[in-house]
Amino acid sequence: MSDLKRSILASIFLTALVLPMLASADYIESVNGDLSGNFQNPTSIALVPDGSTRVSGTIQGAGMGVSVDLDYFTVTVPVGQVLAALNVLPGTVGAGAIGSFIAIYPGATAVNPVGAVSTDALGYYLYRAADIGTNILDDMGTFNFMGTNPSVGFIPPLPSAAYTFWIQEGFNGTFPYNFELVLSSVPEPPTILLMGLAGLAIGLRRRRRKD
């Protein structure tokens, strides 16, 4: 067998191995089981570097801000990557200001929902179906419900670290959600330096032409 044929067969074999691994990164409650309701032991979900990972499930509320089903999951943004977006996908049905709530916390655990305050969270947001097709990560970093409940706040993208998400529903009923977490690479310092030098060279060249 020629080296070329061996190389092609090896590539096909590796692709066959990798693609199922990437596909399995999505967490779908109806397939993978109910997400953890324990803030101290959230479900761990692996993120796809330079790609997207979908988290889909349902939450149930009893009304008056009381949630029957709380979902917690933790992710780790690898070194060299950033969490660039949290997109709301079709299939999401939320009560919005009435109670569909998602929050993000630093580390591999959240906080006790009993007595939790907004300043415990890096950020949070009350989402609804109208958010479908949008990235709400920046909204989470600046959201301030009723002007009296600020979070720590952040400016996306979020750097390499562990983060825990808390999703709950305060309205009466069961509501599906469908989120997409997107990772992207961080330019390495040499790349940034080269970009800066290139920009400087272009600037000097333009100045010489004017002179």
Residue frames as qw, qx, qy, qz and C-alpha x, y, z in Angstrom:
[[0.000, 0.888, 0.460, 0.000, 0.00, 0.00, 0.00],
 [0.408, 0.526, -0.031, 0.746, 1.37, 3.42, -0.94],
 [0.260, -0.183, -0.459, 0.829, 2.12, 6.11, 1.65],
 [0.258, -0.111, -0.167, -0.945, -0.60, 8.29, 0.12],
 [0.621, -0.310, -0.603, -0.394, -3.25, 5.59, 0.58],
 [0.537, -0.276, -0.653, 0.458, -2.09, 4.98, 4.16],
 [0.089, -0.053, -0.225, 0.969, -2.36, 8.72, 4.88],
 [0.436, -0.201, -0.341, -0.808, -5.87, 8.94, 3.43],
 [0.663, -0.317, -0.670, -0.103, -7.05, 5.88, 5.38],
 [0.421, -0.198, -0.548, 0.695, -5.53, 7.26, 8.59],
 [0.118, -0.056, 0.034, -0.991, -7.31, 10.60, 8.05],
 [0.580, -0.272, -0.494, -0.587, -10.65, 8.84, 7.48],
 [0.634, -0.278, -0.687, 0.222, -10.15, 6.73, 10.61],
 [0.257, -0.133, -0.410, 0.865, -9.29, 9.75, 12.78],
 [0.302, -0.147, -0.175, -0.925, -12.26, 11.69, 11.42],
 [0.641, -0.307, -0.624, -0.324, -14.56, 8.78, 12.24],
 [0.543, -0.285, -0.618, 0.492, -13.25, 8.85, 15.81],
 [0.156, -0.075, -0.215, 0.961, -13.35, 12.62, 16.31],
 [0.305, -0.279, -0.375, -0.830, -16.76, 13.44, 14.85],
 [0.599, -0.497, -0.612, -0.140, -18.75, 11.31, 17.33],
 [0.491, -0.299, -0.439, 0.691, -16.73, 12.86, 20.17],
 [0.010, 0.049, 0.042, 0.998, -17.63, 16.34, 19.00],
 [0.448, -0.375, -0.523, -0.620, -21.27, 15.42, 18.55],
 [0.619, -0.443, -0.632, 0.147, -21.43, 13.96, 22.07],
 [0.274, 0.034, -0.328, 0.903, -20.26, 17.28, 23.55],
 [0.387, -0.368, -0.195, -0.823, -23.83, 18.61, 23.35],
 [0.011, 0.103, 0.873, -0.477, -25.91, 17.96, 26.46],
 [0.479, -0.223, -0.402, -0.748, -29.56, 17.23, 25.76],
 [0.427, -0.230, 0.642, -0.593, -31.61, 16.34, 28.84],
 [0.866, 0.161, 0.076, -0.467, -33.97, 14.09, 26.88],
 [0.814, 0.393, -0.425, 0.053, -30.93, 12.07, 25.75],
 [0.436, 0.396, -0.621, 0.517, -28.30, 12.48, 28.47],
 [0.487, -0.466, -0.677, 0.294, -30.55, 12.68, 31.52],
 [0.212, -0.935, -0.251, -0.133, -31.72, 15.46, 33.82],
 [0.339, 0.589, -0.353, 0.643, -29.15, 18.10, 34.69],
 [0.440, -0.189, -0.677, 0.559, -28.11, 18.25, 38.34],
 [0.285, -0.816, -0.301, -0.403, -30.34, 20.12, 40.76],
 [0.714, -0.576, -0.147, 0.368, -27.51, 20.29, 43.31],
 [0.180, 0.969, -0.136, 0.102, -25.63, 23.61, 43.33],
 [0.443, -0.705, 0.549, 0.071, -22.65, 21.91, 45.02],
 [0.513, -0.133, 0.800, 0.281, -22.43, 19.16, 42.42],
 [0.541, 0.606, -0.031, -0.582, -23.45, 20.56, 39.02],
 [0.889, 0.304, 0.322, 0.116, -23.37, 18.44, 35.88],
 [0.308, -0.577, 0.452, 0.606, -20.00, 18.75, 34.13],
 [0.706, 0.649, 0.279, -0.038, -20.22, 19.51, 30.41],
 [0.580, -0.228, 0.385, 0.681, -17.20, 19.52, 28.08],
 [0.333, 0.831, 0.044, -0.443, -16.92, 22.43, 25.65],
 [0.809, 0.374, 0.287, 0.351, -15.68, 22.11, 22.07],
 [0.360, -0.530, 0.179, 0.747, -12.54, 24.26, 21.45],
 [0.057, 0.270, -0.439, -0.855, -13.07, 26.77, 18.64],
 [0.243, -0.262, -0.818, -0.451, -16.62, 25.48, 18.34],
 [0.485, -0.317, 0.074, -0.812, -20.04, 25.38, 19.94],
 [0.160, -0.097, -0.955, 0.230, -21.71, 23.19, 22.53],
 [0.457, -0.391, -0.320, -0.732, -25.50, 23.01, 22.94],
 [0.015, -0.075, -0.838, 0.540, -27.22, 22.64, 26.31],
 [0.460, -0.227, -0.414, -0.752, -30.92, 21.82, 26.07],
 [0.184, -0.192, -0.897, 0.352, -33.45, 20.99, 28.77],
 [0.330, -0.659, -0.439, -0.514, -36.56, 22.05, 30.66],
 [0.124, 0.047, -0.607, 0.783, -37.23, 23.84, 33.93],
 [0.336, -0.588, -0.686, -0.266, -40.41, 23.95, 35.96],
 [0.014, 0.202, -0.360, 0.911, -41.82, 26.70, 38.14],
 [0.148, -0.500, -0.832, 0.189, -44.68, 26.90, 40.62],
 [0.023, -0.814, -0.330, -0.477, -45.32, 30.63, 40.23],
 [0.402, -0.910, -0.012, -0.098, -44.63, 33.59, 42.50],
 [0.129, 0.812, -0.552, 0.137, -40.91, 33.22, 41.86],
 [0.691, -0.357, 0.611, -0.151, -40.81, 29.63, 43.17],
 [0.504, 0.474, -0.654, -0.306, -38.86, 27.13, 41.04],
 [0.938, -0.166, 0.194, -0.235, -39.67, 23.42, 41.27],
 [0.920, 0.145, 0.148, 0.333, -36.77, 22.29, 39.06],
 [0.081, -0.914, 0.313, 0.243, -33.33, 23.93, 39.19],
 [0.911, 0.332, 0.017, 0.245, -30.63, 23.03, 36.65],
 [0.284, -0.857, 0.372, 0.217, -26.91, 23.44, 37.32],
 [0.916, 0.278, 0.070, 0.281, -24.02, 22.69, 34.99],
 [0.356, -0.798, 0.295, 0.387, -20.34, 23.53, 35.06],
 [0.782, 0.585, 0.023, 0.216, -17.93, 24.08, 32.17],
 [0.557, -0.581, 0.225, 0.550, -14.22, 24.76, 31.89],
 [0.497, 0.862, -0.082, -0.051, -12.91, 27.17, 29.29],
 [0.898, -0.054, 0.043, 0.434, -9.51, 25.70, 28.31],
 [0.348, -0.645, 0.218, 0.644, -6.27, 27.67, 28.28],
 [0.199, -0.129, 0.597, 0.766, -5.95, 29.54, 25.01],
 [0.078, -0.502, -0.736, -0.448, -9.74, 29.80, 24.61],
 [0.159, 0.046, 0.334, -0.928, -12.43, 32.28, 25.66],
 [0.200, 0.545, 0.806, -0.115, -16.17, 31.95, 26.12],
 [0.108, 0.003, 0.308, 0.945, -17.23, 34.27, 23.33],
 [0.451, -0.146, -0.273, -0.837, -21.01, 33.83, 23.24],
 [0.221, 0.201, 0.892, -0.340, -24.08, 32.34, 24.88],
 [0.281, -0.008, -0.484, -0.829, -26.64, 32.12, 22.12],
 [0.547, 0.187, 0.592, -0.561, -30.36, 31.52, 22.63],
 [0.017, 0.076, -0.856, -0.511, -31.49, 28.91, 20.11],
 [0.594, -0.128, -0.347, -0.715, -34.92, 28.08, 18.67],
 [0.649, -0.239, -0.722, 0.002, -37.01, 25.97, 21.00],
 [0.238, -0.070, -0.549, 0.798, -36.45, 28.27, 23.97],
 [0.316, -0.684, -0.456, -0.473, -39.65, 29.35, 25.72],
 [0.379, -0.099, -0.538, 0.746, -39.19, 31.71, 28.63],
 [0.167, -0.819, -0.547, 0.051, -41.37, 33.84, 30.83],
 [0.316, 0.635, -0.023, 0.705, -38.84, 36.68, 30.69],
 [0.066, -0.483, 0.356, -0.797, -39.29, 39.29, 33.40],
 [0.789, -0.387, -0.061, -0.473, -41.73, 36.93, 35.11],
 [0.744, -0.523, 0.392, -0.141, -39.11, 34.35, 35.89],
 [0.942, 0.267, -0.018, 0.201, -36.93, 32.53, 33.29],
 [0.284, -0.904, 0.319, 0.017, -33.54, 32.98, 34.91],
 [0.906, 0.196, -0.146, 0.346, -29.96, 32.07, 33.97],
 [0.279, -0.922, 0.267, -0.006, -26.92, 33.05, 36.01],
 [0.796, 0.371, -0.357, 0.317, -23.17, 32.40, 35.78],
 [0.600, -0.782, 0.170, -0.011, -20.83, 31.93, 38.74],
 [0.294, 0.698, -0.648, 0.080, -17.04, 31.66, 38.95],
 [0.264, -0.366, 0.856, -0.251, -15.70, 28.21, 39.81],
 [0.285, 0.010, -0.919, -0.274, -17.07, 24.68, 39.69],
 [0.128, -0.493, -0.824, 0.248, -20.05, 25.25, 42.01],
 [0.108, -0.664, -0.291, -0.680, -22.87, 27.78, 42.32],
 [0.080, -0.232, 0.545, -0.802, -24.32, 29.20, 45.56],
 [0.048, 0.355, 0.885, -0.297, -27.10, 28.02, 47.82],
 [0.062, -0.490, -0.518, -0.698, -30.34, 29.24, 46.19],
 [0.449, -0.765, -0.459, 0.037, -31.73, 29.85, 49.67],
 [0.384, -0.825, -0.032, 0.412, -30.60, 33.33, 50.58],
 [0.608, 0.137, 0.348, 0.700, -28.66, 33.87, 47.34],
 [0.072, 0.845, 0.125, -0.514, -28.16, 37.49, 46.32],
 [0.663, 0.746, 0.062, 0.031, -27.43, 38.97, 42.91],
 [0.055, 0.879, -0.471, 0.042, -23.90, 40.04, 43.89],
 [0.737, -0.294, 0.606, 0.057, -22.97, 36.36, 44.33],
 [0.782, 0.433, 0.418, 0.163, -23.14, 35.97, 40.54],
 [0.387, -0.156, 0.371, 0.829, -20.77, 37.15, 37.85],
 [0.283, 0.116, -0.270, -0.913, -23.89, 37.96, 35.87],
 [0.308, 0.331, 0.873, -0.182, -27.47, 36.90, 35.21],
 [0.228, 0.072, -0.402, -0.884, -30.32, 37.50, 32.80],
 [0.534, 0.324, 0.636, -0.453, -34.08, 36.95, 32.54],
 [0.018, -0.170, 0.730, 0.662, -34.48, 35.43, 29.08],
 [0.614, 0.412, 0.435, -0.514, -37.53, 34.90, 26.87],
 [0.722, 0.364, 0.549, 0.213, -38.44, 33.56, 23.45],
 [0.329, 0.943, 0.045, -0.027, -37.80, 37.00, 21.92],
 [0.293, -0.777, 0.513, 0.218, -34.08, 36.45, 22.65],
 [0.857, 0.145, 0.463, 0.175, -33.87, 33.58, 20.16],
 [0.658, 0.624, 0.142, 0.398, -31.08, 34.20, 17.69],
 [0.014, 0.909, -0.219, 0.354, -29.16, 36.56, 19.98],
 [0.622, 0.123, -0.563, 0.529, -26.03, 36.34, 22.14],
 [0.462, -0.814, -0.198, -0.292, -27.01, 37.14, 25.73],
 [0.757, -0.158, -0.310, 0.553, -23.54, 36.84, 27.27],
 [0.221, 0.285, -0.098, 0.928, -23.02, 40.61, 27.17],
 [0.478, -0.571, -0.236, -0.624, -26.51, 41.13, 28.62],
 [0.813, -0.413, -0.388, 0.133, -25.64, 38.83, 31.53],
 [0.595, 0.020, -0.253, 0.762, -22.59, 40.94, 32.31],
 [0.033, 0.176, -0.065, 0.982, -24.58, 44.16, 32.65],
 [0.417, -0.518, -0.616, -0.422, -28.13, 43.09, 33.60],
 [0.054, 0.033, -0.560, 0.826, -29.62, 44.86, 36.62],
 [0.216, -0.518, -0.791, -0.246, -33.19, 43.81, 37.44],
 [0.270, -0.860, -0.426, -0.082, -35.36, 46.72, 38.54],
 [0.212, 0.794, -0.213, 0.529, -32.23, 48.80, 39.03],
 [0.507, -0.694, 0.347, -0.376, -31.59, 47.33, 42.49],
 [0.920, -0.212, 0.330, 0.002, -30.03, 43.90, 41.91],
 [0.394, 0.771, -0.486, -0.120, -26.59, 44.27, 40.33],
 [0.980, -0.059, -0.033, 0.188, -24.26, 41.30, 39.81],
 [0.597, -0.478, 0.245, 0.596, -20.47, 41.45, 39.94],
 [0.465, 0.839, -0.025, -0.284, -20.56, 42.20, 36.21],
 [0.619, -0.250, 0.556, 0.495, -18.13, 41.37, 33.42],
 [0.417, 0.690, -0.255, -0.534, -17.17, 42.30, 29.88],
 [0.922, 0.167, 0.343, 0.062, -17.17, 39.39, 27.40],
 [0.827, -0.014, -0.541, -0.153, -15.43, 37.31, 26.33],
 [0.713, -0.634, 0.246, -0.173, -14.82, 35.35, 29.53],
 [0.215, 0.670, -0.711, 0.008, -11.25, 34.03, 29.95],
 [0.649, 0.088, -0.755, 0.032, -10.00, 30.53, 30.64],
 [0.228, -0.241, 0.655, -0.678, -11.50, 29.29, 33.94],
 [0.111, -0.322, -0.940, 0.001, -14.27, 27.15, 35.39],
 [0.327, -0.089, 0.028, -0.941, -17.81, 28.56, 35.36],
 [0.070, 0.298, 0.938, -0.166, -21.11, 27.27, 36.70],
 [0.284, -0.203, -0.349, -0.869, -24.53, 28.08, 35.24],
 [0.155, 0.289, 0.804, -0.496, -27.79, 28.10, 37.17],
 [0.270, -0.173, -0.519, -0.792, -31.11, 27.97, 35.30],
 [0.054, 0.331, 0.842, -0.423, -34.51, 28.17, 36.97],
 [0.158, -0.437, -0.542, -0.700, -38.13, 29.20, 36.38],
 [0.042, 0.120, 0.580, -0.805, -40.29, 31.32, 38.69],
 [0.541, 0.076, -0.161, -0.822, -43.45, 31.28, 36.57],
 [0.711, 0.010, 0.612, -0.346, -46.06, 28.52, 36.78],
 [0.843, 0.492, -0.021, -0.217, -45.42, 25.82, 34.18],
 [0.776, -0.216, 0.439, 0.399, -42.69, 23.85, 32.41],
 [0.358, 0.893, -0.124, -0.244, -40.49, 25.71, 29.94],
 [0.896, 0.137, 0.156, 0.393, -37.87, 24.35, 27.50],
 [0.057, -0.911, 0.269, 0.307, -34.56, 26.12, 26.94],
 [0.872, 0.312, 0.182, 0.329, -31.88, 25.71, 24.28],
 [0.144, -0.934, 0.235, 0.226, -28.54, 27.47, 24.70],
 [0.850, 0.403, -0.065, 0.333, -25.32, 27.41, 22.69],
 [0.469, -0.797, 0.216, 0.314, -21.94, 28.11, 24.32],
 [0.719, 0.660, -0.042, 0.213, -19.30, 29.24, 21.84],
 [0.639, -0.583, 0.216, 0.453, -15.53, 29.09, 22.37],
 [0.596, 0.780, -0.072, 0.180, -12.92, 30.89, 20.30],
 [0.799, -0.003, -0.166, 0.578, -9.13, 31.09, 20.38],
 [0.244, -0.925, 0.024, 0.292, -7.12, 33.82, 22.05],
 [0.609, 0.725, -0.230, 0.224, -4.43, 35.28, 19.76],
 [0.825, -0.282, -0.146, 0.468, -1.00, 34.29, 21.08],
 [0.268, -0.843, 0.042, 0.465, 1.32, 37.14, 22.18],
 [0.395, -0.233, 0.549, 0.698, 3.69, 36.68, 19.20],
 [0.239, 0.544, 0.692, 0.409, 0.69, 36.93, 16.86],
 [0.100, -0.929, -0.326, 0.146, -0.49, 40.11, 18.57],
 [0.381, -0.649, 0.259, 0.605, 3.05, 41.55, 18.36],
 [0.382, 0.069, 0.660, 0.643, 3.32, 40.72, 14.66],
 [0.123, 0.763, 0.598, 0.214, -0.07, 42.33, 14.03],
 [0.226, -0.904, -0.113, 0.344, 1.09, 45.45, 15.85],
 [0.406, -0.431, 0.456, 0.665, 4.37, 45.60, 13.91],
 [0.329, 0.373, 0.703, 0.508, 2.50, 45.12, 10.64],
 [0.004, 0.895, 0.445, 0.009, 0.16, 47.97, 11.52],
 [0.327, -0.788, 0.127, 0.506, 3.13, 50.19, 12.42],
 [0.434, -0.124, 0.601, 0.659, 4.88, 49.37, 9.12],
 [0.226, 0.633, 0.646, 0.361, 1.74, 50.22, 7.14],
 [0.147, -0.934, -0.253, 0.205, 1.40, 53.50, 9.02],
 [0.390, -0.607, 0.327, 0.610, 5.03, 54.47, 8.35],
 [0.403, 0.169, 0.682, 0.587, 4.68, 53.55, 4.67],
 [0.113, 0.816, 0.538, 0.181, 1.59, 55.77, 4.32],
 [0.261, -0.884, -0.036, 0.386, 3.38, 58.65, 6.06],
 [0.448, -0.324, 0.495, 0.670, 6.34, 58.38, 3.67],
 [0.316, 0.475, 0.670, 0.474, 4.00, 58.49, 0.67],
 [0.039, -0.931, -0.362, 0.031, 2.40, 61.66, 2.00],
 [0.370, -0.749, 0.199, 0.513, 5.82, 63.25, 2.58]]
